[in-house]
C-alpha cells in the first residue's frame, strides 16, 4: 500500500500542490526572496533545493528536468546561469527561512524564504518596503492632518470678512453652456451655418 508524502497537504489535490510549489519556486528564483506562510515555505524548501542541485549539473537533461517543474524558460535560464554557479562548492542548504510577524487577518505564521549566498541586490523585499512606505505615509498624513486642521481653523477665524464678499458674487455662466441646455437647439446668432 503506497504511503502518502510527508508534510502538510497544500491545495485541493496533488496536482494543485505541485503547481503551487512550482509557482513559489519560480517566484523564489525570480526575486531571490519571497514572503509566504510557514507551511508553504517548509514544503517549498526541498523543491527549490533539488532544483538548484539539478541546475548545478548544467547538462541539457538537467535543464529539461528543471523545465518539467518550472515551465518559465527565463527563470530556468537564470537558475542555471546565475544561481547555480554561486553554489558550485556548497552541498545543500541553499535557502533560508526567517520568521516574520503573523499575517493580519487570519494570523497565519509568515516567513521570508531567501536564497542564502549572494541574495538579491535589494536589502528589503518589495512587500516589506511597500509596507514601510505606507506606514510612513500614514504617520505623516496623521501629523499633517493635525497641523492642517489647526491651520484651517485659524484661517477661518481670521478671514471671515475677506471671504464673505467673494462668496456673495456668483459667476456668470458662459453662453456656450446655456446653448447646450436648450435641448440641442442653438441661437441663430451663434450658429456656424449662417456665417
N, C-alpha and C positions, 0 to 999 in steps of 0.2 A: 504494500500500500504506500503510495507516494506521500511524503511529508510536506506540509506547506512551508514556504520560506520563512526564515526567522525575521523578526522585526514587525513593526506596525504595518497595517494594511492601509494604503492610501487610495483614495478614489473609489470608484464603483466596481472595479474589477482589475484583473491583472494587466489587460491591455491599456486601460486608462492610467494605471500606475506607471507602466513602462513609459508611456508618452509624457506623463508629468515629470518623471525623473529625467527623461531626455531633454525636456524643455528647461528644467532647472540647471542641468549640466551645461547646456548651451549658453544660458544666461551667465553662469559662473565663468565660463571660458571667455565670453564676450566682455564682461565687466570686470572680471577677476575678483569680485566680491559682491555678494548678494545678501539681502536680508530676507529671511524666511522663518517658518516655525521650526522649533527644535526637532520635532518628529520628522519633518521632511528633510531637514539637514542631516539627520543621522542616517536616513535611507539614501541620501544623495552622495554622502562621502565615499562609500565603496565604489559606486558607479563612476564618479569623477576620477578617483584614483586609478581604477582599472583602465579608463580611457587614456590617462596620462602615461601609464606604463605601456599601453599598446602603442601610443604615439612615439615613445622613446625608441621603439624598434625601427621606425622610419621606413618600413617596406610598403610596397603597394598593397599587399594583402592586409597589413595592419591598418592602412588608410581606409580600405574597404570595410574592415570590421568596425572602425570608428564611424564611418558613414552610415552603417546599419543602425547605429544608436542615435547619433546626432546627424540629421539629414541636411543641415546647412553646410554647404561646401566652404564658405568663407570662414566659418567658425572652426571647421576641421583643419583648414589651412593654417589658421592662427595657432591651433593646438599643436600641429606638427612643426611649424616654423618658429614660433615664439616661445610657447610654454614648455614643450618637451625638452628643448635644449638646455633650459635653465636647470632641469633636474637630471642632467646626464650622470652625475656622480652621487645621486641620492636614491636610496632604495625604499621609497614609500614615505608616507606622512607628508603628502603634497598639499593637503588642505588643513585649515584651522577653523575651529568653531568657537566663536566668542559669544557668550550670553549677553543679551540686552534686556531692557525692561519689557514687561508683558505688554501685549498688544492692547490698545484701548478698544473697548467694545466687548470683546469676549475673553480678555485676559489670557490669551494663548501665549505660552512662553516663546519669545522671539530670540533668534540668534543671527549672528553675522558669519557667513561662510566665506572664507577667502583663501586664495592660493598663497602658500607660505612664502616662498622666495620671490623676490622682485615683484612685490604687489603692484597694483595699478598705480600710475603716477599721482592720482588724486589721493590726498590724505584721508578724505572722508567720502563715504558713498553718497551718491546723488540724493537719495531719500533723506539721509541724515542732514545734509547741507540744506535741503529744501525746508526741513522741519525747523532747523535753527533760524533760517531767514524768516520764516513765518512767525516764530516766537519773538524775534527781534522786532518785526513789523507790528505785531500785536502790542508789545511793550511800548514801542514808540507811539503807536496810534493812541494808546491809553493815556500816555503822558501828554501828547499834543492835544488830545481831545479835552483834557482837563484845562490846559493852558488856553486853548481856543475858546472854550465856553466862558472862561473868565474874561477874556478879551472882548468877546462879543457882548457880554452883559455890560461891560464898562462902556463900550461904544454906544449901546442902546440908551444908556443913561445919559451920556454926554451929548449925543447928537439928535435928540428928538425934534428940535426946532428946524434944523437944517434939512432933514429928510422929509418933513411934512409938506412943504410947498411942491416938491418934486413929485410926491405921490398923488397930489390932487390933480395935476395936469395929466390928462390922458393923451397918448399919442394918436395922431390922426391916421386912420387906415389908408393904405395905398389904393388907388383906383383899380389896379390890376386884380387885387383880391376881391373887390366888390363885383367886378365883372364875372368872376368865376362863381359867385354865389347867386347870380341871376338865373341859374338853370342852364348855363351854357350859352345864353344869348348876350352878345356884347353890344355896346352902344355903336351907332353908326359912325361917330367921330373917331372912335378907337379902332375900327375895323380896318385891317390892312388891304381888303379887297377894293375899297373905294379909292385908294391912293394911286 
